[in-house]
Amino acid sequence: MTWNLSGRYFENCTCEVVCPCTASLSLGADYDRCVVVLVFHVDAGEIEGVDVGGLTVAAVGDTPKVMTDGNWRLGMLIDATASEDQAAKLGAVFGGQLGGPMEGLAPLIGEMLGVERVEMVYTSQGGEHRLTLGDYGTVEISEVIPFGVETGKPARLVDIFHPANSELTIAKAGDTRISVFGLEPTLAGKSGFATNFAWSA
């Protein structure tokens, strides 16, 4: 059992900018529930001999205010262009069955909402990140440039616990609108983050 993935990540949740859960899982969300979309675009990767480069996976979660309380409700969306073998391998990694960062989150999941194949269009350029999820909607965020920073570098959170990376760029959602797995959260204008990820097991 060997695999490695590297690529780009972004998320959008129902918390206000900046999401307190990301600073620490024990702080609690801004509201009684937090609905979040986690987007992973694999630039390069191989899972047990199967090439999965160029594919995208998105997880949609509905969690309690304090995420460490568990009982997350989670659904997974896998790129429709993936073959059956590729989809199965990605599902195993992102479901935590093959080890890696997602294995640590698996005990927090109380209900799986389903796994679906979806036509996806992913773009990431100049601090703008966007994923169209077929008929389910679009997730988009823009990185936040702090006032007075002449370098144009975005604000970041560092030294945090997060499955994607210990450093995240702070972002704000644009006109995100999704309806999937019975969830239709208000995400436009809310919290977002972006980073690169590199995993192996």
C-alpha contacts under 8 A as a table, 3 or more apart, distances in Angstrom:
res1	aa1	res2	aa2	distance
1	M	48	E	6.05
1	M	98	L	7.34
1	M	201	A	7.63
2	T	47	I	6.53
2	T	48	E	5.47
2	T	200	S	7.42
2	T	201	A	5.61
3	W	45	G	7.44
3	W	46	E	5.55
3	W	47	I	4.28
3	W	48	E	5.68
3	W	49	G	7.79
3	W	200	S	5.47
3	W	201	A	5.60
4	N	45	G	5.36
4	N	46	E	5.64
4	N	47	I	6.46
4	N	198	A	7.45
4	N	199	W	5.57
4	N	200	S	4.07
4	N	201	A	6.65
5	L	42	V	6.47
5	L	43	D	7.81
5	L	44	A	6.01
5	L	45	G	4.17
5	L	46	E	6.57
5	L	47	I	7.96
5	L	197	F	7.83
5	L	198	A	5.67
5	L	199	W	5.23
5	L	200	S	6.32
6	S	42	V	5.80
6	S	43	D	5.96
6	S	44	A	5.52
6	S	45	G	6.18
6	S	196	N	7.52
6	S	197	F	5.49
6	S	198	A	4.17
6	S	199	W	6.33
7	G	40	F	7.16
7	G	41	H	5.60
7	G	42	V	4.47
7	G	43	D	4.55
7	G	44	A	6.58
7	G	196	N	5.74
7	G	197	F	5.48
7	G	198	A	6.62
8	R	40	F	6.02
8	R	41	H	5.26
8	R	42	V	6.66
8	R	43	D	7.27
8	R	194	A	7.67
8	R	195	T	6.10
8	R	196	N	4.40
8	R	197	F	5.93
9	Y	38	L	7.50
9	Y	39	V	5.53
9	Y	40	F	4.68
9	Y	41	H	6.29
9	Y	164	A	7.05
9	Y	194	A	5.56
9	Y	195	T	5.31
9	Y	196	N	5.67
9	Y	197	F	6.60
10	F	38	L	6.24
10	F	39	V	5.26
10	F	40	F	6.89
10	F	129	H	7.22
10	F	141	I	8.00
10	F	192	G	7.17
10	F	193	F	5.50
10	F	194	A	4.13
10	F	195	T	6.43
11	E	36	V	6.99
11	E	37	V	5.48
11	E	38	L	4.56
11	E	39	V	5.90
11	E	141	I	7.99
11	E	192	G	5.34
11	E	193	F	5.39
11	E	194	A	6.55
12	N	36	V	5.70
12	N	37	V	5.43
12	N	38	L	6.95
12	N	139	V	7.32
12	N	140	E	7.81
12	N	141	I	7.21
12	N	172	K	7.95
12	N	173	A	6.50
12	N	187	L	6.74
12	N	190	K	7.02
12	N	191	S	5.73
12	N	192	G	4.36
12	N	193	F	6.86
13	C	19	C	7.73
13	C	34	C	6.69
13	C	35	V	5.58
13	C	36	V	4.05
13	C	37	V	6.32
13	C	187	L	6.03
13	C	190	K	6.48
13	C	191	S	5.64
13	C	192	G	6.50
14	T	34	C	5.71
14	T	35	V	5.64
14	T	36	V	6.57
14	T	185	P	7.01
14	T	186	T	6.26
14	T	187	L	5.25
14	T	190	K	5.82
14	T	191	S	6.69
15	C	18	V	7.31
15	C	19	C	5.21
15	C	20	P	7.74
15	C	29	A	6.34
15	C	30	D	5.36
15	C	31	Y	7.04
15	C	34	C	6.78
15	C	190	K	5.98
15	C	191	S	5.60
16	E	19	C	5.88
16	E	30	D	6.88
16	E	189	G	7.97
16	E	190	K	4.99
16	E	191	S	5.13
17	V	171	A	7.67
17	V	172	K	6.54
17	V	190	K	5.88
17	V	191	S	4.28
17	V	192	G	7.23
18	V	170	I	7.22
18	V	191	S	5.59
18	V	192	G	7.60
19	C	22	T	5.83
19	C	23	A	7.21
19	C	29	A	6.95
19	C	30	D	7.45
19	C	191	S	5.76
19	C	192	G	7.73
20	P	23	A	5.21
20	P	24	S	6.48
20	P	25	L	7.72
20	P	27	L	6.12
20	P	28	G	6.52
20	P	29	A	5.98
20	P	30	D	7.24
21	C	24	S	5.09
21	C	25	L	4.60
21	C	26	S	6.86
21	C	27	L	5.82
21	C	28	G	5.56
21	C	29	A	5.57
21	C	66	V	7.58
21	C	67	M	7.34
22	T	25	L	6.17
22	T	160	I	7.49
22	T	161	F	7.65
22	T	162	H	7.16
23	A	27	L	7.73
23	A	157	L	7.53
23	A	160	I	6.31
23	A	161	F	7.83
24	S	27	L	5.57
24	S	28	G	8.00
24	S	160	I	7.24
24	S	161	F	7.19
25	L	28	G	6.56
25	L	66	V	6.60
25	L	67	M	5.69
25	L	68	T	6.19
26	S	66	V	5.75
26	S	67	M	6.82
26	S	68	T	6.35
27	L	66	V	6.64
28	G	65	K	4.95
28	G	66	V	4.20
28	G	67	M	6.84
29	A	32	D	6.99
29	A	33	R	7.08
29	A	34	C	6.23
29	A	64	P	7.98
29	A	65	K	4.80
29	A	66	V	6.38
30	D	34	C	7.84
30	D	65	K	7.43
31	Y	34	C	6.68
31	Y	65	K	6.40
32	D	64	P	6.46
32	D	65	K	4.91
33	R	62	D	6.83
33	R	63	T	5.70
33	R	64	P	4.81
33	R	65	K	5.01
34	C	61	G	7.91
34	C	62	D	5.78
34	C	63	T	5.24
34	C	64	P	6.34
34	C	65	K	6.28
35	V	60	V	7.29
35	V	61	G	5.52
35	V	62	D	4.43
35	V	63	T	6.35
35	V	185	P	6.50
36	V	60	V	5.75
36	V	61	G	5.23
36	V	62	D	6.61
37	V	58	A	6.71
37	V	59	A	5.74
37	V	60	V	4.57
37	V	61	G	6.49
37	V	139	V	7.90
38	L	58	A	5.41
38	L	59	A	5.08
38	L	60	V	6.41
39	V	56	T	7.31
39	V	57	V	6.04
39	V	58	A	4.42
39	V	59	A	6.65
39	V	131	L	7.91
40	F	56	T	5.68
40	F	57	V	5.24
40	F	58	A	6.14
41	H	54	G	6.98
41	H	55	L	6.03
41	H	56	T	4.32
41	H	57	V	6.47
41	H	122	Y	7.58
42	V	45	G	6.67
42	V	52	V	7.10
42	V	53	G	5.39
42	V	54	G	5.44
42	V	55	L	5.46
42	V	56	T	6.01
43	D	53	G	5.14
43	D	54	G	5.15
43	D	55	L	7.45
44	A	51	D	7.93
44	A	52	V	6.87
44	A	53	G	4.15
44	A	54	G	6.69
45	G	51	D	5.97
45	G	52	V	5.41
45	G	53	G	5.13
46	E	49	G	5.79
46	E	50	V	5.20
46	E	51	D	4.41
46	E	52	V	5.65
46	E	53	G	7.32
47	I	50	V	5.07
47	I	51	D	6.59
47	I	52	V	7.16
47	I	89	K	6.23
47	I	90	L	7.67
48	E	89	K	7.87
50	V	85	D	7.64
50	V	86	Q	6.58
50	V	89	K	7.70
51	D	86	Q	7.38
52	V	55	L	6.05
52	V	82	A	7.84
52	V	86	Q	6.12
52	V	90	L	7.70
55	L	79	D	6.08
55	L	81	T	7.53
55	L	82	A	6.77
56	T	78	I	6.47
56	T	79	D	5.36
56	T	120	M	7.44
56	T	122	Y	7.62
57	V	76	M	7.35
57	V	77	L	5.82
57	V	78	I	4.77
57	V	79	D	6.14
57	V	90	L	7.75
58	A	76	M	5.97
58	A	77	L	5.07
58	A	78	I	6.56
59	A	74	L	6.86
59	A	75	G	5.76
59	A	76	M	4.49
59	A	77	L	6.09
60	V	74	L	5.70
60	V	75	G	5.22
60	V	76	M	6.29
60	V	77	L	7.90
61	G	72	W	6.69
61	G	73	R	5.60
61	G	74	L	4.39
61	G	75	G	6.44
62	D	72	W	5.83
62	D	73	R	5.03
62	D	74	L	6.41
63	T	66	V	7.81
63	T	67	M	6.14
63	T	70	G	7.48
63	T	71	N	6.94
63	T	72	W	4.59
63	T	73	R	6.34
64	P	67	M	5.69
64	P	69	D	7.00
64	P	70	G	7.33
64	P	71	N	7.34
64	P	72	W	6.93
66	V	69	D	5.74
67	M	70	G	5.90
67	M	72	W	7.72
67	M	108	L	7.90
68	T	108	L	7.01
69	D	108	L	7.43
70	G	107	P	7.39
70	G	108	L	4.11
70	G	109	I	6.19
70	G	110	G	6.84
71	N	108	L	5.82
71	N	109	I	5.31
71	N	110	G	4.07
71	N	111	E	6.93
72	W	108	L	5.97
72	W	109	I	4.47
72	W	110	G	5.23
72	W	111	E	6.46
73	R	109	I	6.18
73	R	110	G	6.05
73	R	111	E	4.74
73	R	112	M	5.86
73	R	113	L	6.40
74	L	109	I	6.85
74	L	111	E	6.39
74	L	112	M	5.05
74	L	113	L	5.44
74	L	114	G	7.57
75	G	112	M	5.81
75	G	113	L	4.54
75	G	114	G	4.96
75	G	115	V	5.92
75	G	181	F	6.78
76	M	113	L	7.80
76	M	114	G	6.35
76	M	115	V	4.70
76	M	116	E	6.44
77	L	115	V	5.80
77	L	116	E	4.99
77	L	117	R	5.77
77	L	118	V	6.27
78	I	82	A	7.63
78	I	87	A	6.64
78	I	90	L	7.91
78	I	91	G	7.79
78	I	115	V	7.43
78	I	116	E	6.19
78	I	117	R	4.83
78	I	118	V	6.02
79	D	82	A	5.69
79	D	87	A	7.74
79	D	117	R	5.78
79	D	118	V	5.41
79	D	119	E	5.99
79	D	120	M	5.84
80	A	83	S	7.90
80	A	117	R	4.84
80	A	118	V	4.80
80	A	119	E	4.97
80	A	120	M	7.04
81	T	119	E	7.18
82	A	85	D	7.82
82	A	86	Q	5.51
82	A	87	A	5.63
83	S	86	Q	5.05
83	S	87	A	6.02
84	E	87	A	5.15
84	E	88	A	6.14
85	D	88	A	5.17
85	D	89	K	6.26
86	Q	89	K	5.20
86	Q	90	L	6.15
87	A	90	L	5.16
87	A	91	G	5.98
88	A	91	G	5.08
88	A	92	A	6.24
89	K	92	A	5.15
89	K	93	V	6.42
90	L	93	V	5.21
90	L	94	F	6.05
91	G	94	F	5.29
91	G	95	G	5.60
92	A	95	G	5.07
92	A	96	G	6.15
92	A	97	Q	5.13
92	A	98	L	5.90
93	V	96	G	5.23
93	V	97	Q	6.05
93	V	98	L	5.21
93	V	99	G	6.90
93	V	100	G	7.43
93	V	102	M	7.23
94	F	97	Q	7.76
94	F	102	M	5.89
95	G	98	L	7.96
95	G	102	M	6.51
95	G	103	E	7.12
95	G	106	A	7.00
96	G	99	G	5.43
96	G	100	G	6.82
96	G	101	P	7.46
96	G	102	M	4.67
96	G	103	E	3.78
96	G	104	G	7.39
96	G	105	L	7.60
96	G	106	A	6.10
97	Q	103	E	6.51
98	L	103	E	7.44
98	L	201	A	7.49
99	G	102	M	6.99
99	G	103	E	5.13
99	G	201	A	6.19
100	G	103	E	5.67
100	G	104	G	7.61
100	G	199	W	6.81
100	G	200	S	6.46
100	G	201	A	5.60
101	P	104	G	5.75
101	P	105	L	7.35
101	P	163	P	5.20
101	P	164	A	7.64
101	P	199	W	7.58
102	M	105	L	5.23
102	M	106	A	6.43
102	M	163	P	6.57
103	E	106	A	5.27
103	E	107	P	7.93
104	G	107	P	6.90
105	L	108	L	5.58
105	L	109	I	7.28
106	A	109	I	5.54
107	P	110	G	7.76
109	I	112	M	7.25
113	L	181	F	6.19
114	G	181	F	7.37
118	V	133	L	6.26
118	V	134	G	6.03
119	E	132	T	7.98
119	E	133	L	6.06
119	E	134	G	4.98
120	M	131	L	6.71
120	M	132	T	5.49
120	M	133	L	4.97
120	M	134	G	6.07
121	V	131	L	5.59
121	V	132	T	5.10
121	V	133	L	7.03
122	Y	129	H	7.85
122	Y	130	R	5.85
122	Y	131	L	4.53
122	Y	132	T	6.61
123	T	128	E	7.96
123	T	129	H	5.88
123	T	130	R	5.28
123	T	131	L	6.51
124	S	127	G	7.03
124	S	128	E	5.66
124	S	129	H	4.40
124	S	130	R	6.38
125	Q	128	E	5.39
125	Q	129	H	6.65
127	G	142	S	5.79
127	G	143	E	5.15
128	E	140	E	7.44
128	E	141	I	6.05
128	E	142	S	4.68
128	E	143	E	6.55
129	H	140	E	5.60
129	H	141	I	5.42
129	H	142	S	6.46
130	R	138	T	7.19
130	R	139	V	5.66
130	R	140	E	4.25
130	R	141	I	6.61
131	L	138	T	5.65
131	L	139	V	5.27
131	L	140	E	6.46
132	T	137	G	6.02
132	T	138	T	4.30
132	T	139	V	6.48
133	L	136	Y	5.34
133	L	137	G	5.32
133	L	138	T	5.80
134	G	137	G	6.41
136	Y	178	I	5.42
136	Y	179	S	5.29
136	Y	180	V	5.90
137	G	176	T	7.57
137	G	177	R	5.38
137	G	178	I	4.33
137	G	179	S	6.57
138	T	175	D	7.96
138	T	176	T	5.51
138	T	177	R	5.54
138	T	178	I	6.06
139	V	173	A	7.77
139	V	174	G	7.89
139	V	175	D	7.49
139	V	176	T	4.55
139	V	177	R	6.51
139	V	178	I	7.26
140	E	173	A	5.69
140	E	174	G	5.43
140	E	175	D	6.64
140	E	176	T	5.56
141	I	171	A	6.11
141	I	172	K	5.38
141	I	173	A	3.98
141	I	174	G	5.34
141	I	176	T	7.96
141	I	192	G	6.18
141	I	193	F	7.84
142	S	171	A	5.24
142	S	172	K	5.43
142	S	173	A	6.21
142	S	174	G	6.92
142	S	192	G	7.89
143	E	154	P	6.11
143	E	155	A	7.84
143	E	169	T	6.72
143	E	170	I	5.88
143	E	171	A	3.98
143	E	172	K	6.42
143	E	193	F	7.52
143	E	194	A	7.58
144	V	154	P	5.30
144	V	155	A	6.04
144	V	169	T	7.83
144	V	170	I	5.80
144	V	171	A	4.93
144	V	172	K	6.72
145	I	149	V	7.15
145	I	152	G	6.13
145	I	153	K	6.14
145	I	154	P	4.28
145	I	155	A	5.95
146	P	149	V	5.74
146	P	152	G	8.00
146	P	153	K	7.91
146	P	154	P	6.47
146	P	155	A	6.06
149	V	152	G	5.84
149	V	153	K	7.06
150	E	153	K	7.94
154	P	169	T	6.46
154	P	170	I	7.04
155	A	169	T	5.89
155	A	170	I	5.58
156	R	167	E	6.79
156	R	168	L	5.50
156	R	169	T	4.30
156	R	170	I	5.41
157	L	160	I	7.12
157	L	167	E	5.56
157	L	168	L	5.21
157	L	169	T	6.36
157	L	170	I	6.93
158	V	166	S	6.11
158	V	167	E	4.41
158	V	168	L	6.63
159	D	166	S	5.26
159	D	167	E	6.18
160	I	166	S	4.90
160	I	167	E	6.55
161	F	165	N	7.68
161	F	166	S	5.82
162	H	165	N	5.69
162	H	166	S	5.89
163	P	166	S	7.83
164	A	195	T	7.43
164	A	196	N	7.33
164	A	197	F	5.33
164	A	198	A	7.82
165	N	168	L	6.79
165	N	195	T	6.94
165	N	196	N	7.09
165	N	197	F	5.94
167	E	195	T	7.11
168	L	193	F	5.96
168	L	194	A	5.67
168	L	195	T	5.26
169	T	193	F	5.37
169	T	194	A	5.06
169	T	195	T	6.05
170	I	192	G	6.29
170	I	193	F	4.81
170	I	194	A	6.80
171	A	191	S	6.46
171	A	192	G	4.52
171	A	193	F	5.01
171	A	194	A	7.03
172	K	189	G	5.99
172	K	190	K	5.81
172	K	191	S	5.10
172	K	192	G	4.97
172	K	193	F	7.61
173	A	176	T	6.53
173	A	187	L	6.94
173	A	188	A	5.42
173	A	189	G	4.63
173	A	190	K	5.27
173	A	191	S	6.14
173	A	192	G	5.83
174	G	188	A	5.40
174	G	189	G	5.48
174	G	190	K	7.99
175	D	187	L	7.81
175	D	188	A	4.78
175	D	189	G	6.95
176	T	187	L	5.69
176	T	188	A	4.70
176	T	189	G	7.86
177	R	184	E	7.81
177	R	185	P	7.79
177	R	186	T	7.38
177	R	187	L	6.76
177	R	188	A	6.85
178	I	183	L	7.91
178	I	184	E	5.90
178	I	185	P	7.09
179	S	182	G	6.84
179	S	183	L	5.63
179	S	184	E	4.48
179	S	185	P	7.50
180	V	183	L	5.34
180	V	184	E	6.70
187	L	190	K	5.35
187	L	191	S	7.85
